[in-house]
Amino acid sequence: MADMRCDKCRFWNPNDGEVGECRRFPPRLDKNLYSNADLPKGTDGFFGWFVRTDGGDWCGEFQPISQKSFSTIGQLAERYHQPEWKVRRVVDSLSSEIPRAGKYRMVPNDLLPAIEAKLHNSAPGEEGKS
């Protein structure tokens, strides 16, 4: 079970360090726990949420990351041990159209060799730029 951890699963979306959300299923709809006075104007009190887990948790729905066809900029930065701004710059320089899911760029994994090569060949001294 040690290899079947959430942080090794294709459905896990890291949020803060070792905590993330399982994206295996659509968000659950739940009634807001706040009073109606605390809700933004025009809301009905319902909201969607994904199951939050620790990276070391596991379940029976596990699928390894290798089956994942897209990666986010944050996931690529973590994978290549590079700052997000640098990975974003490399991804933006590619001639391929990068799809988005909300605020996230969904980088197709077939572009990873080109991204890795550009990161490896980037000019020194670019650190700290944004």
PyMOL CGO cylinders between C-alpha atoms (Angstrom):
from pymol import cmd
from pymol.cgo import CYLINDER

trace = [
    CYLINDER, 0.00, 0.00, 0.00, 2.98, 2.36, 0.44, 0.3, 1, 1, 1, 1, 1, 1,
    CYLINDER, 2.98, 2.36, 0.44, 3.06, 3.11, -3.31, 0.3, 1, 1, 1, 1, 1, 1,
    CYLINDER, 3.06, 3.11, -3.31, -0.72, 3.59, -3.53, 0.3, 1, 1, 1, 1, 1, 1,
    CYLINDER, -0.72, 3.59, -3.53, -0.69, 6.94, -1.72, 0.3, 1, 1, 1, 1, 1, 1,
    CYLINDER, -0.69, 6.94, -1.72, -2.86, 9.90, -2.71, 0.3, 1, 1, 1, 1, 1, 1,
    CYLINDER, -2.86, 9.90, -2.71, 0.19, 11.99, -3.65, 0.3, 1, 1, 1, 1, 1, 1,
    CYLINDER, 0.19, 11.99, -3.65, 1.14, 9.31, -6.20, 0.3, 1, 1, 1, 1, 1, 1,
    CYLINDER, 1.14, 9.31, -6.20, -2.37, 9.14, -7.71, 0.3, 1, 1, 1, 1, 1, 1,
    CYLINDER, -2.37, 9.14, -7.71, -3.39, 10.78, -11.00, 0.3, 1, 1, 1, 1, 1, 1,
    CYLINDER, -3.39, 10.78, -11.00, -6.61, 12.13, -9.42, 0.3, 1, 1, 1, 1, 1, 1,
    CYLINDER, -6.61, 12.13, -9.42, -4.93, 13.97, -6.53, 0.3, 1, 1, 1, 1, 1, 1,
    CYLINDER, -4.93, 13.97, -6.53, -4.59, 17.75, -6.76, 0.3, 1, 1, 1, 1, 1, 1,
    CYLINDER, -4.59, 17.75, -6.76, -2.13, 19.14, -4.17, 0.3, 1, 1, 1, 1, 1, 1,
    CYLINDER, -2.13, 19.14, -4.17, -3.19, 22.31, -2.35, 0.3, 1, 1, 1, 1, 1, 1,
    CYLINDER, -3.19, 22.31, -2.35, -0.98, 23.09, 0.61, 0.3, 1, 1, 1, 1, 1, 1,
    CYLINDER, -0.98, 23.09, 0.61, 2.07, 20.89, 1.13, 0.3, 1, 1, 1, 1, 1, 1,
    CYLINDER, 2.07, 20.89, 1.13, 0.84, 17.45, 2.11, 0.3, 1, 1, 1, 1, 1, 1,
    CYLINDER, 0.84, 17.45, 2.11, -2.88, 18.29, 1.83, 0.3, 1, 1, 1, 1, 1, 1,
    CYLINDER, -2.88, 18.29, 1.83, -4.82, 18.07, -1.42, 0.3, 1, 1, 1, 1, 1, 1,
    CYLINDER, -4.82, 18.07, -1.42, -8.13, 17.26, -3.06, 0.3, 1, 1, 1, 1, 1, 1,
    CYLINDER, -8.13, 17.26, -3.06, -9.22, 14.01, -4.67, 0.3, 1, 1, 1, 1, 1, 1,
    CYLINDER, -9.22, 14.01, -4.67, -10.61, 14.79, -8.13, 0.3, 1, 1, 1, 1, 1, 1,
    CYLINDER, -10.61, 14.79, -8.13, -11.71, 11.22, -8.93, 0.3, 1, 1, 1, 1, 1, 1,
    CYLINDER, -11.71, 11.22, -8.93, -15.38, 12.20, -8.73, 0.3, 1, 1, 1, 1, 1, 1,
    CYLINDER, -15.38, 12.20, -8.73, -17.25, 15.48, -9.32, 0.3, 1, 1, 1, 1, 1, 1,
    CYLINDER, -17.25, 15.48, -9.32, -17.51, 17.89, -6.40, 0.3, 1, 1, 1, 1, 1, 1,
    CYLINDER, -17.51, 17.89, -6.40, -20.10, 17.08, -3.77, 0.3, 1, 1, 1, 1, 1, 1,
    CYLINDER, -20.10, 17.08, -3.77, -22.90, 19.55, -3.24, 0.3, 1, 1, 1, 1, 1, 1,
    CYLINDER, -22.90, 19.55, -3.24, -23.43, 20.59, 0.34, 0.3, 1, 1, 1, 1, 1, 1,
    CYLINDER, -23.43, 20.59, 0.34, -25.51, 23.10, 2.26, 0.3, 1, 1, 1, 1, 1, 1,
    CYLINDER, -25.51, 23.10, 2.26, -23.47, 26.04, 3.49, 0.3, 1, 1, 1, 1, 1, 1,
    CYLINDER, -23.47, 26.04, 3.49, -22.80, 25.90, 7.23, 0.3, 1, 1, 1, 1, 1, 1,
    CYLINDER, -22.80, 25.90, 7.23, -23.03, 29.68, 7.62, 0.3, 1, 1, 1, 1, 1, 1,
    CYLINDER, -23.03, 29.68, 7.62, -26.12, 31.65, 8.42, 0.3, 1, 1, 1, 1, 1, 1,
    CYLINDER, -26.12, 31.65, 8.42, -27.86, 33.37, 5.51, 0.3, 1, 1, 1, 1, 1, 1,
    CYLINDER, -27.86, 33.37, 5.51, -26.62, 36.72, 6.81, 0.3, 1, 1, 1, 1, 1, 1,
    CYLINDER, -26.62, 36.72, 6.81, -23.01, 35.61, 6.16, 0.3, 1, 1, 1, 1, 1, 1,
    CYLINDER, -23.01, 35.61, 6.16, -23.64, 34.52, 2.55, 0.3, 1, 1, 1, 1, 1, 1,
    CYLINDER, -23.64, 34.52, 2.55, -22.74, 36.73, -0.40, 0.3, 1, 1, 1, 1, 1, 1,
    CYLINDER, -22.74, 36.73, -0.40, -25.80, 38.37, -1.93, 0.3, 1, 1, 1, 1, 1, 1,
    CYLINDER, -25.80, 38.37, -1.93, -27.54, 36.15, -4.50, 0.3, 1, 1, 1, 1, 1, 1,
    CYLINDER, -27.54, 36.15, -4.50, -26.20, 32.80, -3.28, 0.3, 1, 1, 1, 1, 1, 1,
    CYLINDER, -26.20, 32.80, -3.28, -28.47, 29.94, -2.30, 0.3, 1, 1, 1, 1, 1, 1,
    CYLINDER, -28.47, 29.94, -2.30, -26.29, 28.52, 0.47, 0.3, 1, 1, 1, 1, 1, 1,
    CYLINDER, -26.29, 28.52, 0.47, -25.08, 25.49, -1.50, 0.3, 1, 1, 1, 1, 1, 1,
    CYLINDER, -25.08, 25.49, -1.50, -21.48, 24.93, -2.54, 0.3, 1, 1, 1, 1, 1, 1,
    CYLINDER, -21.48, 24.93, -2.54, -19.40, 22.18, -4.13, 0.3, 1, 1, 1, 1, 1, 1,
    CYLINDER, -19.40, 22.18, -4.13, -16.33, 20.63, -2.56, 0.3, 1, 1, 1, 1, 1, 1,
    CYLINDER, -16.33, 20.63, -2.56, -13.83, 17.88, -3.31, 0.3, 1, 1, 1, 1, 1, 1,
    CYLINDER, -13.83, 17.88, -3.31, -12.70, 15.39, -0.68, 0.3, 1, 1, 1, 1, 1, 1,
    CYLINDER, -12.70, 15.39, -0.68, -9.57, 16.69, 1.04, 0.3, 1, 1, 1, 1, 1, 1,
    CYLINDER, -9.57, 16.69, 1.04, -6.87, 14.16, 1.87, 0.3, 1, 1, 1, 1, 1, 1,
    CYLINDER, -6.87, 14.16, 1.87, -3.32, 13.99, 3.12, 0.3, 1, 1, 1, 1, 1, 1,
    CYLINDER, -3.32, 13.99, 3.12, -0.74, 12.91, 0.54, 0.3, 1, 1, 1, 1, 1, 1,
    CYLINDER, -0.74, 12.91, 0.54, -0.06, 9.76, 2.57, 0.3, 1, 1, 1, 1, 1, 1,
    CYLINDER, -0.06, 9.76, 2.57, -3.70, 8.60, 2.56, 0.3, 1, 1, 1, 1, 1, 1,
    CYLINDER, -3.70, 8.60, 2.56, -4.93, 5.89, 0.18, 0.3, 1, 1, 1, 1, 1, 1,
    CYLINDER, -4.93, 5.89, 0.18, -8.13, 4.37, -1.19, 0.3, 1, 1, 1, 1, 1, 1,
    CYLINDER, -8.13, 4.37, -1.19, -9.32, 1.69, -3.60, 0.3, 1, 1, 1, 1, 1, 1,
    CYLINDER, -9.32, 1.69, -3.60, -9.65, 4.11, -6.56, 0.3, 1, 1, 1, 1, 1, 1,
    CYLINDER, -9.65, 4.11, -6.56, -5.88, 4.61, -6.91, 0.3, 1, 1, 1, 1, 1, 1,
    CYLINDER, -5.88, 4.61, -6.91, -4.41, 5.06, -10.40, 0.3, 1, 1, 1, 1, 1, 1,
    CYLINDER, -4.41, 5.06, -10.40, -0.72, 5.90, -10.82, 0.3, 1, 1, 1, 1, 1, 1,
    CYLINDER, -0.72, 5.90, -10.82, 0.31, 9.33, -12.09, 0.3, 1, 1, 1, 1, 1, 1,
    CYLINDER, 0.31, 9.33, -12.09, 1.84, 7.75, -15.20, 0.3, 1, 1, 1, 1, 1, 1,
    CYLINDER, 1.84, 7.75, -15.20, -1.71, 7.30, -16.55, 0.3, 1, 1, 1, 1, 1, 1,
    CYLINDER, -1.71, 7.30, -16.55, -2.36, 11.03, -16.25, 0.3, 1, 1, 1, 1, 1, 1,
    CYLINDER, -2.36, 11.03, -16.25, -2.42, 12.82, -19.60, 0.3, 1, 1, 1, 1, 1, 1,
    CYLINDER, -2.42, 12.82, -19.60, -2.09, 16.43, -18.33, 0.3, 1, 1, 1, 1, 1, 1,
    CYLINDER, -2.09, 16.43, -18.33, -0.03, 18.27, -15.73, 0.3, 1, 1, 1, 1, 1, 1,
    CYLINDER, -0.03, 18.27, -15.73, -0.46, 21.72, -14.23, 0.3, 1, 1, 1, 1, 1, 1,
    CYLINDER, -0.46, 21.72, -14.23, 2.33, 24.34, -14.09, 0.3, 1, 1, 1, 1, 1, 1,
    CYLINDER, 2.33, 24.34, -14.09, 2.64, 23.72, -10.33, 0.3, 1, 1, 1, 1, 1, 1,
    CYLINDER, 2.64, 23.72, -10.33, 2.99, 19.98, -10.84, 0.3, 1, 1, 1, 1, 1, 1,
    CYLINDER, 2.99, 19.98, -10.84, 5.66, 20.52, -13.51, 0.3, 1, 1, 1, 1, 1, 1,
    CYLINDER, 5.66, 20.52, -13.51, 7.54, 22.97, -11.27, 0.3, 1, 1, 1, 1, 1, 1,
    CYLINDER, 7.54, 22.97, -11.27, 7.57, 20.38, -8.51, 0.3, 1, 1, 1, 1, 1, 1,
    CYLINDER, 7.57, 20.38, -8.51, 8.57, 17.58, -10.90, 0.3, 1, 1, 1, 1, 1, 1,
    CYLINDER, 8.57, 17.58, -10.90, 11.51, 19.52, -12.37, 0.3, 1, 1, 1, 1, 1, 1,
    CYLINDER, 11.51, 19.52, -12.37, 12.45, 21.37, -9.15, 0.3, 1, 1, 1, 1, 1, 1,
    CYLINDER, 12.45, 21.37, -9.15, 12.05, 24.75, -10.86, 0.3, 1, 1, 1, 1, 1, 1,
    CYLINDER, 12.05, 24.75, -10.86, 10.14, 27.89, -9.87, 0.3, 1, 1, 1, 1, 1, 1,
    CYLINDER, 10.14, 27.89, -9.87, 6.63, 28.14, -11.34, 0.3, 1, 1, 1, 1, 1, 1,
    CYLINDER, 6.63, 28.14, -11.34, 7.43, 31.37, -13.21, 0.3, 1, 1, 1, 1, 1, 1,
    CYLINDER, 7.43, 31.37, -13.21, 10.23, 29.61, -15.10, 0.3, 1, 1, 1, 1, 1, 1,
    CYLINDER, 10.23, 29.61, -15.10, 8.05, 26.63, -16.05, 0.3, 1, 1, 1, 1, 1, 1,
    CYLINDER, 8.05, 26.63, -16.05, 5.22, 28.97, -17.09, 0.3, 1, 1, 1, 1, 1, 1,
    CYLINDER, 5.22, 28.97, -17.09, 7.62, 30.93, -19.31, 0.3, 1, 1, 1, 1, 1, 1,
    CYLINDER, 7.62, 30.93, -19.31, 8.81, 27.73, -21.03, 0.3, 1, 1, 1, 1, 1, 1,
    CYLINDER, 8.81, 27.73, -21.03, 5.24, 26.46, -21.51, 0.3, 1, 1, 1, 1, 1, 1,
    CYLINDER, 5.24, 26.46, -21.51, 4.16, 29.83, -22.94, 0.3, 1, 1, 1, 1, 1, 1,
    CYLINDER, 4.16, 29.83, -22.94, 7.06, 29.71, -25.41, 0.3, 1, 1, 1, 1, 1, 1,
    CYLINDER, 7.06, 29.71, -25.41, 5.83, 26.45, -26.96, 0.3, 1, 1, 1, 1, 1, 1,
    CYLINDER, 5.83, 26.45, -26.96, 3.98, 26.63, -30.25, 0.3, 1, 1, 1, 1, 1, 1,
    CYLINDER, 3.98, 26.63, -30.25, 1.24, 24.32, -28.95, 0.3, 1, 1, 1, 1, 1, 1,
    CYLINDER, 1.24, 24.32, -28.95, -2.09, 25.69, -27.68, 0.3, 1, 1, 1, 1, 1, 1,
    CYLINDER, -2.09, 25.69, -27.68, -2.31, 24.82, -23.97, 0.3, 1, 1, 1, 1, 1, 1,
    CYLINDER, -2.31, 24.82, -23.97, -5.86, 24.12, -22.75, 0.3, 1, 1, 1, 1, 1, 1,
    CYLINDER, -5.86, 24.12, -22.75, -7.09, 25.55, -19.47, 0.3, 1, 1, 1, 1, 1, 1,
    CYLINDER, -7.09, 25.55, -19.47, -9.29, 24.18, -16.72, 0.3, 1, 1, 1, 1, 1, 1,
    CYLINDER, -9.29, 24.18, -16.72, -10.38, 27.20, -14.77, 0.3, 1, 1, 1, 1, 1, 1,
    CYLINDER, -10.38, 27.20, -14.77, -7.24, 29.09, -13.77, 0.3, 1, 1, 1, 1, 1, 1,
    CYLINDER, -7.24, 29.09, -13.77, -4.95, 26.11, -14.47, 0.3, 1, 1, 1, 1, 1, 1,
    CYLINDER, -4.95, 26.11, -14.47, -3.01, 25.47, -17.66, 0.3, 1, 1, 1, 1, 1, 1,
    CYLINDER, -3.01, 25.47, -17.66, -3.44, 21.78, -18.50, 0.3, 1, 1, 1, 1, 1, 1,
    CYLINDER, -3.44, 21.78, -18.50, -0.13, 20.91, -20.17, 0.3, 1, 1, 1, 1, 1, 1,
    CYLINDER, -0.13, 20.91, -20.17, -0.34, 17.71, -22.25, 0.3, 1, 1, 1, 1, 1, 1,
    CYLINDER, -0.34, 17.71, -22.25, 2.22, 15.19, -21.02, 0.3, 1, 1, 1, 1, 1, 1,
    CYLINDER, 2.22, 15.19, -21.02, 3.41, 14.55, -24.57, 0.3, 1, 1, 1, 1, 1, 1,
    CYLINDER, 3.41, 14.55, -24.57, 5.06, 18.01, -24.35, 0.3, 1, 1, 1, 1, 1, 1,
    CYLINDER, 5.06, 18.01, -24.35, 7.14, 17.06, -21.30, 0.3, 1, 1, 1, 1, 1, 1,
    CYLINDER, 7.14, 17.06, -21.30, 10.30, 16.14, -23.27, 0.3, 1, 1, 1, 1, 1, 1,
    CYLINDER, 10.30, 16.14, -23.27, 10.31, 19.58, -24.98, 0.3, 1, 1, 1, 1, 1, 1,
    CYLINDER, 10.31, 19.58, -24.98, 9.65, 21.35, -21.66, 0.3, 1, 1, 1, 1, 1, 1,
    CYLINDER, 9.65, 21.35, -21.66, 12.42, 19.42, -19.91, 0.3, 1, 1, 1, 1, 1, 1,
    CYLINDER, 12.42, 19.42, -19.91, 14.87, 20.21, -22.73, 0.3, 1, 1, 1, 1, 1, 1,
    CYLINDER, 14.87, 20.21, -22.73, 14.05, 23.94, -22.63, 0.3, 1, 1, 1, 1, 1, 1,
    CYLINDER, 14.05, 23.94, -22.63, 14.34, 24.04, -18.83, 0.3, 1, 1, 1, 1, 1, 1,
    CYLINDER, 14.34, 24.04, -18.83, 17.67, 22.26, -19.01, 0.3, 1, 1, 1, 1, 1, 1,
    CYLINDER, 17.67, 22.26, -19.01, 18.99, 24.63, -21.70, 0.3, 1, 1, 1, 1, 1, 1,
    CYLINDER, 18.99, 24.63, -21.70, 17.67, 27.88, -20.17, 0.3, 1, 1, 1, 1, 1, 1,
    CYLINDER, 17.67, 27.88, -20.17, 20.17, 30.67, -19.67, 0.3, 1, 1, 1, 1, 1, 1,
    CYLINDER, 20.17, 30.67, -19.67, 21.70, 31.04, -16.19, 0.3, 1, 1, 1, 1, 1, 1,
    CYLINDER, 21.70, 31.04, -16.19, 20.85, 34.21, -14.29, 0.3, 1, 1, 1, 1, 1, 1,
    CYLINDER, 20.85, 34.21, -14.29, 17.11, 34.12, -15.01, 0.3, 1, 1, 1, 1, 1, 1,
    CYLINDER, 17.11, 34.12, -15.01, 16.35, 33.18, -11.42, 0.3, 1, 1, 1, 1, 1, 1,
    CYLINDER, 16.35, 33.18, -11.42, 14.20, 35.69, -9.58, 0.3, 1, 1, 1, 1, 1, 1,
    CYLINDER, 14.20, 35.69, -9.58, 12.38, 37.05, -12.63, 0.3, 1, 1, 1, 1, 1, 1,
    CYLINDER, 12.38, 37.05, -12.63, 8.61, 36.96, -12.69, 0.3, 1, 1, 1, 1, 1, 1,
]
cmd.load_cgo(trace, "trace")
